[in-house]
Amino acid sequence: VMNAGRVESGLTAVDAYSQTTGACGGIDFWGNCWEWTFSTDASGSYIIKGGSWDSSRDDCRSEKSDVVRNGSQGYANVGFRVVRTDSI
């Protein structure tokens, strides 16, 4: 599995587990990579959510919001989710 340009052994593809598909069709929302948010803390660092492949189990939840990163740096375990909506 490729992660931030690196091949990581022991990881699975994003859609490897069909039981993680949510009611709206979203897959693997927790534990794949931390996701950037628009929210910042008092110092201006961006709050990230969701946990990543190298996180503890307790970090892999959307309610976790005390982890921050500098928005001008790159991280191997932080990304973003692209969402597409279809017109009905």
Sequence and secondary structure as in RCSB ss.txt:
>XXXX:A:sequence
VMNAGRVESGLTAVDAYSQTTGACGGIDFWGNCWEWTFSTDASGSYIIKGGSWDSSRDDCRSEKSDVVRNGSQGY
ANVGFRVVRTDSI
>XXXX:A:secstr
 EETTEE TT   TTS GGG  TTS    SSS EEEEEEE TTS EEEES  TTS GGG STT   EEE TTS  
TTEE         
